[in-house]
Amino acid sequence: MTPTSKDTPESGYAVPPPNLFGVDFALRLLLLASAVSALVVLVMAGVMASATGTAGSVAYLGLKGNSHVNWNKVCNVYDKFCRHVGSSAALSLVASAVLVSLVVLSSYSLYRRCR
């Protein structure tokens, strides 16, 4: 059995989420500060959380390997790759936490303005 990218579906999520934030910025300029804008930011927080999980999955795959498709662990061979993937996963987690806190702050601001 030859492993392919279809065996690990998380590989397709690594690049698109950061690119979506440019689209998010353009949408927020069009929508300004409305309830729909808060919904768009909430969706972007979900996409960012998905990207964080994907980065963690790739890091774990490099650290432990995958015995089902005979992929060996690569961190003992490519330690620089593992450092880069690990640091990107950590920074992605920080970005997710900041984005979630901004969603909470924005939602509270909209709630206070509507009262």
Secondary structure as GFF3:
##gff-version 3
##sequence-region A 1 115
A	DSSP	three_ten_helix	5	7	.	.	.	ID=ss1
A	DSSP	three_ten_helix	9	13	.	.	.	ID=ss2
A	DSSP	alpha_helix	16	31	.	.	.	ID=ss3
A	DSSP	alpha_helix	35	64	.	.	.	ID=ss4
A	DSSP	alpha_helix	79	114	.	.	.	ID=ss5
###
